Amino acid sequence: MIEKIKDKINSPFVLNTAKMSFSNILLYLLPVIVTPILSRLYGPEPFGEWGVFSSFITIITIGIFLGFENTIVKAEEKNIKNIILLCIAISLFICIIIAILFYIGTALHIVFFKDFPSPGIMIIYLIFYSIYTISYNLCNRYEQFSSLAICNIVLGISQALFRIIFGIVALTAFNGLILGTTTAQAFAMVFLLFCIAKTSSKWRKQIINISKIKYIIVKYKNFPLYDAPSSMMSFAAFNLPVIILAYYFDKQSIGCYSIILQLLLLPMSFIGSAIGKVYYQELCQHDKTPDQIKVTTGKVVQITALISILPLLFIACDGDKIIVLFLGTKWVTAGSIALCLCLWAFPTILTQPLLPLFRTLDKQKVLLYYDFAYFILGIGNILVLCFFHFSLYFILVTYAIICFIVKMFLFKRILLLSNLKWTIFKKHIPLWVISIVILIVRLISLV
């Protein structure tokens, strides 16, 4: 028994996940320290501006490479340099198009473009992010997990420090939350550029070939055709609510909504994202048979089945009141919003680390159907209820219920694709049921 436990602990998957998770735990413990400071330095309105900025760039960054950045991990070694060039060209083109759109939209006095916070900084951020992401995927391909772990810490600490510094300085020309995040992204980008020197030197000696780039586009056509649209719709369904709600509700409410999203996704951020990256690398480089895929996916499911329910259980058991105490007296609305959204967070955290399975099996088209339903039903619900002037709490609860249903169907499909049975996580089901029942009782009294 002891030997079996040692074998599991010493497996590459567990060790690499531990490296990434350790840095992510340090990184995402920072909000526990920093968020109460930021919430008192800035208040809900600047967080509302940050929410709009963050939501828009998140949607853009998901599709800025049209999905080809994921082929850096998956592709043959001989094609790496051509893929890098392709990613750079696509991201630069998209940045130029966005800059032109904002220039024209602002000149025509279109409300969204005219009121958008810091469009110039947004373009700079996208450029930094593009270089950072390409570098990150290269390090992931060549299993530089220690470098990636340190990078996560560099990004988190620098972001926290710059946001606090800009908040103390009390900049008027720029939102300190936005400027601090962009500056931190630049630091992380530079760090990863140095880390690339540790990766394999073979790809640097490759000759760029236009015909090979065309071959790559054709071979990995599922990424721009299905993977990128699927990811964009999924993240749009997650981020567009901030932009839509900002049109109907005050900035304080939007600020509360934005900060709650960050807090709810902490479990996914410091463990789930690490698992997802290592899981994808493991599937692409090592797991080639259905049995291997089943074993690796089973490990991930057992972890996510537990961590996904923690935010819901915490908030349902009066955690919303602790959140208000944590953020400060100006954030009373944030506690109620957390109660409304925790049902949405549960299946999101449960399924997000497992999505690389669809890329590995070339089943992006299947994922696209689920994300399409998630987008249409979730965003459609918000648009209709906002139009008829329902309360913010009612809108968020119905949105969370719809997203919960779609994501649980997606989870069922993941189990089928990996040939897993529900019994693998049956010990967690009682905790799921108890948590959801407590939440329903709390929501009835709120809505």
NUMARFI-300949 format. One record per residue (C-alpha): residue number from 1; residue in one letter; x, y, z. Coordinates in steps of 0.5 Angstrom, whole numbers, plus 500, padded with zeros to 3 digits. Example, Ala and Ser with C-alpha at 12.3 -4.5 7.8 and 13.67 -1.06 7.14 Angstrom:
! residues 2
{pos=1 | code=A | x=525 | y=491 | z=516};
{pos=2 | code=S | x=527 | y=498 | z=514};
! end
This chain:
! residues 447
{pos=1 | code=M | x=500 | y=500 | z=500};
{pos=2 | code=I | x=506 | y=505 | z=502};
{pos=3 | code=E | x=509 | y=503 | z=495};
{pos=4 | code=K | x=503 | y=505 | z=491};
{pos=5 | code=I | x=502 | y=511 | z=495};
{pos=6 | code=K | x=509 | y=513 | z=494};
{pos=7 | code=D | x=509 | y=511 | z=486};
{pos=8 | code=K | x=503 | y=516 | z=485};
{pos=9 | code=I | x=506 | y=522 | z=489};
{pos=10 | code=N | x=512 | y=521 | z=485};
{pos=11 | code=S | x=509 | y=520 | z=478};
{pos=12 | code=P | x=511 | y=526 | z=473};
{pos=13 | code=F | x=503 | y=528 | z=473};
{pos=14 | code=V | x=503 | y=529 | z=480};
{pos=15 | code=L | x=510 | y=532 | z=481};
{pos=16 | code=N | x=509 | y=537 | z=475};
{pos=17 | code=T | x=502 | y=539 | z=478};
{pos=18 | code=A | x=505 | y=540 | z=485};
{pos=19 | code=K | x=510 | y=545 | z=482};
{pos=20 | code=M | x=505 | y=549 | z=478};
{pos=21 | code=S | x=500 | y=549 | z=484};
{pos=22 | code=F | x=505 | y=551 | z=489};
{pos=23 | code=S | x=506 | y=557 | z=485};
{pos=24 | code=N | x=499 | y=558 | z=484};
{pos=25 | code=I | x=497 | y=557 | z=492};
{pos=26 | code=L | x=502 | y=563 | z=493};
{pos=27 | code=L | x=500 | y=567 | z=488};
{pos=28 | code=Y | x=493 | y=567 | z=489};
{pos=29 | code=L | x=494 | y=567 | z=497};
{pos=30 | code=L | x=496 | y=574 | z=495};
{pos=31 | code=P | x=488 | y=576 | z=494};
{pos=32 | code=V | x=487 | y=574 | z=501};
{pos=33 | code=I | x=492 | y=580 | z=503};
{pos=34 | code=V | x=491 | y=585 | z=498};
{pos=35 | code=T | x=484 | y=585 | z=496};
{pos=36 | code=P | x=482 | y=588 | z=503};
{pos=37 | code=I | x=487 | y=593 | z=501};
{pos=38 | code=L | x=485 | y=595 | z=494};
{pos=39 | code=S | x=478 | y=595 | z=496};
{pos=40 | code=R | x=479 | y=600 | z=501};
{pos=41 | code=L | x=484 | y=604 | z=496};
{pos=42 | code=Y | x=480 | y=604 | z=490};
{pos=43 | code=G | x=472 | y=603 | z=492};
{pos=44 | code=P | x=467 | y=600 | z=488};
{pos=45 | code=E | x=467 | y=605 | z=482};
{pos=46 | code=P | x=474 | y=603 | z=480};
{pos=47 | code=F | x=473 | y=596 | z=480};
{pos=48 | code=G | x=467 | y=597 | z=476};
{pos=49 | code=E | x=472 | y=600 | z=470};
{pos=50 | code=W | x=477 | y=595 | z=471};
{pos=51 | code=G | x=471 | y=589 | z=471};
{pos=52 | code=V | x=469 | y=592 | z=464};
{pos=53 | code=F | x=476 | y=593 | z=462};
{pos=54 | code=S | x=478 | y=586 | z=464};
{pos=55 | code=S | x=472 | y=583 | z=461};
{pos=56 | code=F | x=473 | y=585 | z=454};
{pos=57 | code=I | x=481 | y=584 | z=454};
{pos=58 | code=T | x=479 | y=577 | z=457};
{pos=59 | code=I | x=475 | y=575 | z=451};
{pos=60 | code=I | x=480 | y=578 | z=446};
{pos=61 | code=T | x=486 | y=574 | z=449};
{pos=62 | code=I | x=482 | y=568 | z=448};
{pos=63 | code=G | x=482 | y=569 | z=440};
{pos=64 | code=I | x=488 | y=573 | z=439};
{pos=65 | code=F | x=491 | y=567 | z=436};
{pos=66 | code=L | x=485 | y=564 | z=433};
{pos=67 | code=G | x=487 | y=558 | z=437};
{pos=68 | code=F | x=494 | y=556 | z=434};
{pos=69 | code=E | x=497 | y=558 | z=441};
{pos=70 | code=N | x=495 | y=551 | z=443};
{pos=71 | code=T | x=499 | y=547 | z=438};
{pos=72 | code=I | x=505 | y=549 | z=440};
{pos=73 | code=V | x=504 | y=544 | z=446};
{pos=74 | code=K | x=501 | y=539 | z=441};
{pos=75 | code=A | x=505 | y=540 | z=434};
{pos=76 | code=E | x=511 | y=536 | z=432};
{pos=77 | code=E | x=518 | y=539 | z=433};
{pos=78 | code=K | x=520 | y=541 | z=426};
{pos=79 | code=N | x=514 | y=545 | z=426};
{pos=80 | code=I | x=515 | y=550 | z=432};
{pos=81 | code=K | x=518 | y=556 | z=429};
{pos=82 | code=N | x=513 | y=556 | z=424};
{pos=83 | code=I | x=507 | y=556 | z=429};
{pos=84 | code=I | x=511 | y=561 | z=433};
{pos=85 | code=L | x=511 | y=566 | z=427};
{pos=86 | code=L | x=504 | y=564 | z=425};
{pos=87 | code=C | x=502 | y=566 | z=432};
{pos=88 | code=I | x=506 | y=573 | z=432};
{pos=89 | code=A | x=503 | y=575 | z=425};
{pos=90 | code=I | x=495 | y=573 | z=427};
{pos=91 | code=S | x=496 | y=577 | z=434};
{pos=92 | code=L | x=499 | y=583 | z=431};
{pos=93 | code=F | x=494 | y=583 | z=426};
{pos=94 | code=I | x=488 | y=583 | z=431};
{pos=95 | code=C | x=491 | y=588 | z=435};
{pos=96 | code=I | x=492 | y=593 | z=429};
{pos=97 | code=I | x=484 | y=591 | z=427};
{pos=98 | code=I | x=482 | y=593 | z=435};
{pos=99 | code=A | x=486 | y=599 | z=435};
{pos=100 | code=I | x=483 | y=602 | z=428};
{pos=101 | code=L | x=476 | y=600 | z=431};
{pos=102 | code=F | x=477 | y=604 | z=437};
{pos=103 | code=Y | x=479 | y=610 | z=434};
{pos=104 | code=I | x=473 | y=610 | z=429};
{pos=105 | code=G | x=468 | y=608 | z=434};
{pos=106 | code=T | x=471 | y=614 | z=439};
{pos=107 | code=A | x=471 | y=619 | z=433};
{pos=108 | code=L | x=464 | y=617 | z=432};
{pos=109 | code=H | x=462 | y=618 | z=439};
{pos=110 | code=I | x=459 | y=610 | z=440};
{pos=111 | code=V | x=458 | y=610 | z=447};
{pos=112 | code=F | x=462 | y=603 | z=448};
{pos=113 | code=F | x=468 | y=606 | z=445};
{pos=114 | code=K | x=468 | y=613 | z=448};
{pos=115 | code=D | x=467 | y=610 | z=455};
{pos=116 | code=F | x=471 | y=604 | z=455};
{pos=117 | code=P | x=477 | y=605 | z=460};
{pos=118 | code=S | x=484 | y=606 | z=458};
{pos=119 | code=P | x=484 | y=604 | z=450};
{pos=120 | code=G | x=491 | y=605 | z=449};
{pos=121 | code=I | x=493 | y=601 | z=455};
{pos=122 | code=M | x=489 | y=596 | z=453};
{pos=123 | code=I | x=493 | y=595 | z=446};
{pos=124 | code=I | x=499 | y=595 | z=450};
{pos=125 | code=Y | x=497 | y=590 | z=454};
{pos=126 | code=L | x=495 | y=585 | z=449};
{pos=127 | code=I | x=502 | y=586 | z=445};
{pos=128 | code=F | x=505 | y=584 | z=452};
{pos=129 | code=Y | x=500 | y=578 | z=453};
{pos=130 | code=S | x=501 | y=576 | z=446};
{pos=131 | code=I | x=509 | y=575 | z=447};
{pos=132 | code=Y | x=508 | y=572 | z=454};
{pos=133 | code=T | x=503 | y=567 | z=452};
{pos=134 | code=I | x=507 | y=564 | z=446};
{pos=135 | code=S | x=513 | y=564 | z=451};
{pos=136 | code=Y | x=509 | y=560 | z=456};
{pos=137 | code=N | x=507 | y=555 | z=451};
{pos=138 | code=L | x=514 | y=554 | z=449};
{pos=139 | code=C | x=516 | y=553 | z=457};
{pos=140 | code=N | x=510 | y=548 | z=458};
{pos=141 | code=R | x=512 | y=544 | z=451};
{pos=142 | code=Y | x=519 | y=543 | z=454};
{pos=143 | code=E | x=517 | y=542 | z=461};
{pos=144 | code=Q | x=520 | y=548 | z=464};
{pos=145 | code=F | x=515 | y=547 | z=470};
{pos=146 | code=S | x=519 | y=550 | z=475};
{pos=147 | code=S | x=520 | y=557 | z=471};
{pos=148 | code=L | x=513 | y=557 | z=470};
{pos=149 | code=A | x=512 | y=556 | z=477};
{pos=150 | code=I | x=516 | y=562 | z=478};
{pos=151 | code=C | x=513 | y=566 | z=473};
{pos=152 | code=N | x=506 | y=566 | z=476};
{pos=153 | code=I | x=509 | y=568 | z=483};
{pos=154 | code=V | x=513 | y=574 | z=479};
{pos=155 | code=L | x=506 | y=576 | z=475};
{pos=156 | code=G | x=502 | y=576 | z=482};
{pos=157 | code=I | x=507 | y=579 | z=486};
{pos=158 | code=S | x=508 | y=585 | z=481};
{pos=159 | code=Q | x=501 | y=586 | z=480};
{pos=160 | code=A | x=499 | y=586 | z=487};
{pos=161 | code=L | x=505 | y=591 | z=488};
{pos=162 | code=F | x=504 | y=596 | z=482};
{pos=163 | code=R | x=496 | y=596 | z=484};
{pos=164 | code=I | x=497 | y=598 | z=491};
{pos=165 | code=I | x=503 | y=603 | z=489};
{pos=166 | code=F | x=498 | y=606 | z=484};
{pos=167 | code=G | x=493 | y=606 | z=489};
{pos=168 | code=I | x=497 | y=610 | z=494};
{pos=169 | code=V | x=499 | y=615 | z=489};
{pos=170 | code=A | x=492 | y=616 | z=487};
{pos=171 | code=L | x=493 | y=617 | z=479};
{pos=172 | code=T | x=487 | y=621 | z=476};
{pos=173 | code=A | x=489 | y=620 | z=468};
{pos=174 | code=F | x=489 | y=612 | z=469};
{pos=175 | code=N | x=485 | y=607 | z=473};
{pos=176 | code=G | x=491 | y=604 | z=478};
{pos=177 | code=L | x=488 | y=597 | z=477};
{pos=178 | code=I | x=489 | y=597 | z=470};
{pos=179 | code=L | x=495 | y=600 | z=469};
{pos=180 | code=G | x=498 | y=596 | z=475};
{pos=181 | code=T | x=496 | y=589 | z=471};
{pos=182 | code=T | x=499 | y=592 | z=465};
{pos=183 | code=T | x=505 | y=593 | z=468};
{pos=184 | code=A | x=506 | y=587 | z=471};
{pos=185 | code=Q | x=504 | y=583 | z=465};
{pos=186 | code=A | x=510 | y=586 | z=462};
{pos=187 | code=F | x=515 | y=584 | z=468};
{pos=188 | code=A | x=512 | y=577 | z=467};
{pos=189 | code=M | x=513 | y=577 | z=459};
{pos=190 | code=V | x=520 | y=579 | z=460};
{pos=191 | code=F | x=522 | y=574 | z=465};
{pos=192 | code=L | x=519 | y=568 | z=461};
{pos=193 | code=L | x=523 | y=571 | z=455};
{pos=194 | code=F | x=529 | y=569 | z=459};
{pos=195 | code=C | x=526 | y=562 | z=461};
{pos=196 | code=I | x=526 | y=561 | z=453};
{pos=197 | code=A | x=533 | y=560 | z=453};
{pos=198 | code=K | x=533 | y=554 | z=457};
{pos=199 | code=T | x=528 | y=550 | z=452};
{pos=200 | code=S | x=530 | y=546 | z=447};
{pos=201 | code=S | x=535 | y=549 | z=442};
{pos=202 | code=K | x=532 | y=545 | z=436};
{pos=203 | code=W | x=526 | y=550 | z=434};
{pos=204 | code=R | x=531 | y=556 | z=434};
{pos=205 | code=K | x=535 | y=553 | z=428};
{pos=206 | code=Q | x=529 | y=551 | z=424};
{pos=207 | code=I | x=528 | y=555 | z=417};
{pos=208 | code=I | x=521 | y=559 | z=416};
{pos=209 | code=N | x=518 | y=556 | z=411};
{pos=210 | code=I | x=511 | y=559 | z=408};
{pos=211 | code=S | x=509 | y=552 | z=405};
{pos=212 | code=K | x=510 | y=549 | z=412};
{pos=213 | code=I | x=505 | y=555 | z=415};
{pos=214 | code=K | x=500 | y=553 | z=410};
{pos=215 | code=Y | x=501 | y=546 | z=412};
{pos=216 | code=I | x=500 | y=547 | z=419};
{pos=217 | code=I | x=494 | y=552 | z=418};
{pos=218 | code=V | x=490 | y=546 | z=414};
{pos=219 | code=K | x=493 | y=540 | z=419};
{pos=220 | code=Y | x=490 | y=544 | z=425};
{pos=221 | code=K | x=484 | y=547 | z=422};
{pos=222 | code=N | x=480 | y=545 | z=428};
{pos=223 | code=F | x=483 | y=550 | z=432};
{pos=224 | code=P | x=481 | y=556 | z=429};
{pos=225 | code=L | x=474 | y=553 | z=426};
{pos=226 | code=Y | x=472 | y=550 | z=433};
{pos=227 | code=D | x=477 | y=551 | z=439};
{pos=228 | code=A | x=478 | y=558 | z=438};
{pos=229 | code=P | x=470 | y=560 | z=437};
{pos=230 | code=S | x=468 | y=555 | z=443};
{pos=231 | code=S | x=473 | y=558 | z=448};
{pos=232 | code=M | x=471 | y=565 | z=446};
{pos=233 | code=M | x=464 | y=564 | z=447};
{pos=234 | code=S | x=465 | y=560 | z=453};
{pos=235 | code=F | x=469 | y=566 | z=456};
{pos=236 | code=A | x=464 | y=571 | z=453};
{pos=237 | code=A | x=458 | y=568 | z=457};
{pos=238 | code=F | x=463 | y=569 | z=463};
{pos=239 | code=N | x=465 | y=576 | z=461};
{pos=240 | code=L | x=460 | y=579 | z=457};
{pos=241 | code=P | x=455 | y=580 | z=463};
{pos=242 | code=V | x=459 | y=585 | z=466};
{pos=243 | code=I | x=459 | y=589 | z=460};
{pos=244 | code=I | x=452 | y=588 | z=459};
{pos=245 | code=L | x=450 | y=590 | z=466};
{pos=246 | code=A | x=454 | y=596 | z=466};
{pos=247 | code=Y | x=449 | y=599 | z=461};
{pos=248 | code=Y | x=443 | y=598 | z=466};
{pos=249 | code=F | x=446 | y=598 | z=473};
{pos=250 | code=D | x=451 | y=603 | z=477};
{pos=251 | code=K | x=458 | y=602 | z=477};
{pos=252 | code=Q | x=458 | y=600 | z=485};
{pos=253 | code=S | x=454 | y=594 | z=483};
{pos=254 | code=I | x=459 | y=592 | z=477};
{pos=255 | code=G | x=465 | y=593 | z=482};
{pos=256 | code=C | x=462 | y=589 | z=487};
{pos=257 | code=Y | x=460 | y=584 | z=481};
{pos=258 | code=S | x=467 | y=584 | z=478};
{pos=259 | code=I | x=471 | y=583 | z=485};
{pos=260 | code=I | x=466 | y=577 | z=487};
{pos=261 | code=L | x=468 | y=573 | z=480};
{pos=262 | code=Q | x=475 | y=574 | z=482};
{pos=263 | code=L | x=474 | y=571 | z=489};
{pos=264 | code=L | x=469 | y=565 | z=487};
{pos=265 | code=L | x=475 | y=563 | z=482};
{pos=266 | code=L | x=480 | y=563 | z=487};
{pos=267 | code=P | x=480 | y=555 | z=487};
{pos=268 | code=M | x=480 | y=554 | z=480};
{pos=269 | code=S | x=486 | y=559 | z=479};
{pos=270 | code=F | x=491 | y=556 | z=484};
{pos=271 | code=I | x=490 | y=549 | z=483};
{pos=272 | code=G | x=485 | y=548 | z=477};
{pos=273 | code=S | x=489 | y=552 | z=472};
{pos=274 | code=A | x=495 | y=548 | z=474};
{pos=275 | code=I | x=492 | y=542 | z=473};
{pos=276 | code=G | x=489 | y=544 | z=466};
{pos=277 | code=K | x=496 | y=546 | z=464};
{pos=278 | code=V | x=500 | y=540 | z=466};
{pos=279 | code=Y | x=494 | y=535 | z=464};
{pos=280 | code=Y | x=494 | y=538 | z=457};
{pos=281 | code=Q | x=502 | y=537 | z=456};
{pos=282 | code=E | x=501 | y=530 | z=459};
{pos=283 | code=L | x=496 | y=528 | z=454};
{pos=284 | code=C | x=499 | y=531 | z=448};
{pos=285 | code=Q | x=506 | y=528 | z=450};
{pos=286 | code=H | x=505 | y=522 | z=454};
{pos=287 | code=D | x=498 | y=519 | z=454};
{pos=288 | code=K | x=497 | y=516 | z=447};
{pos=289 | code=T | x=492 | y=510 | z=449};
{pos=290 | code=P | x=485 | y=510 | z=451};
{pos=291 | code=D | x=487 | y=507 | z=458};
{pos=292 | code=Q | x=492 | y=512 | z=459};
{pos=293 | code=I | x=487 | y=518 | z=458};
{pos=294 | code=K | x=482 | y=515 | z=462};
{pos=295 | code=V | x=487 | y=514 | z=468};
{pos=296 | code=T | x=490 | y=521 | z=467};
{pos=297 | code=T | x=483 | y=524 | z=467};
{pos=298 | code=G | x=481 | y=520 | z=473};
{pos=299 | code=K | x=486 | y=523 | z=477};
{pos=300 | code=V | x=484 | y=530 | z=475};
{pos=301 | code=V | x=476 | y=529 | z=476};
{pos=302 | code=Q | x=478 | y=526 | z=483};
{pos=303 | code=I | x=481 | y=533 | z=485};
{pos=304 | code=T | x=476 | y=538 | z=481};
{pos=305 | code=A | x=470 | y=534 | z=484};
{pos=306 | code=L | x=472 | y=536 | z=491};
{pos=307 | code=I | x=475 | y=543 | z=490};
{pos=308 | code=S | x=469 | y=546 | z=486};
{pos=309 | code=I | x=464 | y=545 | z=491};
{pos=310 | code=L | x=468 | y=549 | z=496};
{pos=311 | code=P | x=466 | y=556 | z=494};
{pos=312 | code=L | x=459 | y=554 | z=494};
{pos=313 | code=L | x=459 | y=551 | z=501};
{pos=314 | code=F | x=463 | y=557 | z=504};
{pos=315 | code=I | x=458 | y=562 | z=501};
{pos=316 | code=A | x=452 | y=558 | z=503};
{pos=317 | code=C | x=454 | y=557 | z=510};
{pos=318 | code=D | x=454 | y=565 | z=511};
{pos=319 | code=G | x=460 | y=566 | z=507};
{pos=320 | code=D | x=457 | y=572 | z=504};
{pos=321 | code=K | x=457 | y=576 | z=510};
{pos=322 | code=I | x=465 | y=574 | z=511};
{pos=323 | code=I | x=466 | y=577 | z=504};
{pos=324 | code=V | x=463 | y=583 | z=506};
{pos=325 | code=L | x=467 | y=584 | z=513};
{pos=326 | code=F | x=473 | y=582 | z=508};
{pos=327 | code=L | x=472 | y=587 | z=503};
{pos=328 | code=G | x=470 | y=593 | z=508};
{pos=329 | code=T | x=463 | y=597 | z=509};
{pos=330 | code=K | x=462 | y=600 | z=502};
{pos=331 | code=W | x=462 | y=593 | z=499};
{pos=332 | code=V | x=455 | y=590 | z=502};
{pos=333 | code=T | x=452 | y=589 | z=495};
{pos=334 | code=A | x=458 | y=584 | z=494};
{pos=335 | code=G | x=456 | y=579 | z=499};
{pos=336 | code=S | x=449 | y=578 | z=496};
{pos=337 | code=I | x=452 | y=578 | z=489};
{pos=338 | code=A | x=457 | y=572 | z=491};
{pos=339 | code=L | x=450 | y=568 | z=494};
{pos=340 | code=C | x=447 | y=569 | z=487};
{pos=341 | code=L | x=453 | y=567 | z=483};
{pos=342 | code=C | x=456 | y=561 | z=487};
{pos=343 | code=L | x=452 | y=556 | z=483};
{pos=344 | code=W | x=455 | y=558 | z=477};
{pos=345 | code=A | x=462 | y=558 | z=480};
{pos=346 | code=F | x=461 | y=550 | z=482};
{pos=347 | code=P | x=461 | y=547 | z=475};
{pos=348 | code=T | x=465 | y=552 | z=472};
{pos=349 | code=I | x=471 | y=550 | z=477};
{pos=350 | code=L | x=469 | y=543 | z=476};
{pos=351 | code=T | x=470 | y=543 | z=468};
{pos=352 | code=Q | x=475 | y=548 | z=466};
{pos=353 | code=P | x=481 | y=544 | z=468};
{pos=354 | code=L | x=478 | y=538 | z=464};
{pos=355 | code=L | x=477 | y=542 | z=457};
{pos=356 | code=P | x=484 | y=540 | z=454};
{pos=357 | code=L | x=481 | y=533 | z=453};
{pos=358 | code=F | x=477 | y=536 | z=447};
{pos=359 | code=R | x=483 | y=538 | z=444};
{pos=360 | code=T | x=487 | y=532 | z=445};
{pos=361 | code=L | x=481 | y=528 | z=442};
{pos=362 | code=D | x=480 | y=533 | z=436};
{pos=363 | code=K | x=473 | y=534 | z=439};
{pos=364 | code=Q | x=473 | y=541 | z=439};
{pos=365 | code=K | x=467 | y=541 | z=435};
{pos=366 | code=V | x=463 | y=538 | z=440};
{pos=367 | code=L | x=465 | y=543 | z=445};
{pos=368 | code=L | x=463 | y=548 | z=441};
{pos=369 | code=Y | x=456 | y=546 | z=441};
{pos=370 | code=Y | x=456 | y=546 | z=449};
{pos=371 | code=D | x=459 | y=553 | z=449};
{pos=372 | code=F | x=454 | y=555 | z=444};
{pos=373 | code=A | x=448 | y=553 | z=448};
{pos=374 | code=Y | x=452 | y=556 | z=454};
{pos=375 | code=F | x=453 | y=563 | z=451};
{pos=376 | code=I | x=446 | y=563 | z=448};
{pos=377 | code=L | x=442 | y=561 | z=454};
{pos=378 | code=G | x=446 | y=565 | z=459};
{pos=379 | code=I | x=447 | y=572 | z=455};
{pos=380 | code=G | x=440 | y=571 | z=452};
{pos=381 | code=N | x=437 | y=571 | z=459};
{pos=382 | code=I | x=441 | y=577 | z=462};
{pos=383 | code=L | x=439 | y=581 | z=456};
{pos=384 | code=V | x=432 | y=579 | z=456};
{pos=385 | code=L | x=431 | y=580 | z=464};
{pos=386 | code=C | x=435 | y=587 | z=463};
{pos=387 | code=F | x=431 | y=589 | z=458};
{pos=388 | code=F | x=425 | y=588 | z=463};
{pos=389 | code=H | x=428 | y=591 | z=468};
{pos=390 | code=F | x=428 | y=585 | z=473};
{pos=391 | code=S | x=433 | y=586 | z=479};
{pos=392 | code=L | x=440 | y=585 | z=479};
{pos=393 | code=Y | x=440 | y=579 | z=484};
{pos=394 | code=F | x=434 | y=575 | z=480};
{pos=395 | code=I | x=438 | y=576 | z=474};
{pos=396 | code=L | x=444 | y=573 | z=477};
{pos=397 | code=V | x=441 | y=567 | z=480};
{pos=398 | code=T | x=437 | y=565 | z=473};
{pos=399 | code=Y | x=444 | y=566 | z=470};
{pos=400 | code=A | x=447 | y=562 | z=475};
{pos=401 | code=I | x=442 | y=556 | z=474};
{pos=402 | code=I | x=442 | y=556 | z=466};
{pos=403 | code=C | x=450 | y=556 | z=466};
{pos=404 | code=F | x=450 | y=550 | z=472};
{pos=405 | code=I | x=445 | y=546 | z=467};
{pos=406 | code=V | x=449 | y=547 | z=461};
{pos=407 | code=K | x=456 | y=546 | z=465};
{pos=408 | code=M | x=453 | y=539 | z=468};
{pos=409 | code=F | x=451 | y=536 | z=461};
{pos=410 | code=L | x=458 | y=538 | z=459};
{pos=411 | code=F | x=461 | y=534 | z=465};
{pos=412 | code=K | x=457 | y=528 | z=463};
{pos=413 | code=R | x=460 | y=529 | z=456};
{pos=414 | code=I | x=467 | y=529 | z=459};
{pos=415 | code=L | x=466 | y=523 | z=463};
{pos=416 | code=L | x=463 | y=519 | z=457};
{pos=417 | code=L | x=469 | y=521 | z=452};
{pos=418 | code=S | x=474 | y=519 | z=457};
{pos=419 | code=N | x=470 | y=512 | z=459};
{pos=420 | code=L | x=470 | y=514 | z=466};
{pos=421 | code=K | x=464 | y=512 | z=471};
{pos=422 | code=W | x=460 | y=517 | z=476};
{pos=423 | code=T | x=463 | y=512 | z=481};
{pos=424 | code=I | x=469 | y=515 | z=481};
{pos=425 | code=F | x=467 | y=521 | z=485};
{pos=426 | code=K | x=461 | y=518 | z=488};
{pos=427 | code=K | x=464 | y=520 | z=495};
{pos=428 | code=H | x=463 | y=527 | z=493};
{pos=429 | code=I | x=456 | y=527 | z=491};
{pos=430 | code=P | x=453 | y=528 | z=499};
{pos=431 | code=L | x=457 | y=534 | z=500};
{pos=432 | code=W | x=455 | y=537 | z=493};
{pos=433 | code=V | x=447 | y=535 | z=495};
{pos=434 | code=I | x=448 | y=538 | z=502};
{pos=435 | code=S | x=451 | y=545 | z=499};
{pos=436 | code=I | x=446 | y=546 | z=494};
{pos=437 | code=V | x=440 | y=545 | z=498};
{pos=438 | code=I | x=443 | y=550 | z=503};
{pos=439 | code=L | x=444 | y=555 | z=498};
{pos=440 | code=I | x=437 | y=554 | z=495};
{pos=441 | code=V | x=434 | y=556 | z=502};
{pos=442 | code=R | x=439 | y=562 | z=502};
{pos=443 | code=L | x=437 | y=564 | z=495};
{pos=444 | code=I | x=429 | y=564 | z=497};
{pos=445 | code=S | x=430 | y=569 | z=502};
{pos=446 | code=L | x=434 | y=573 | z=498};
{pos=447 | code=V | x=430 | y=573 | z=491};
! end
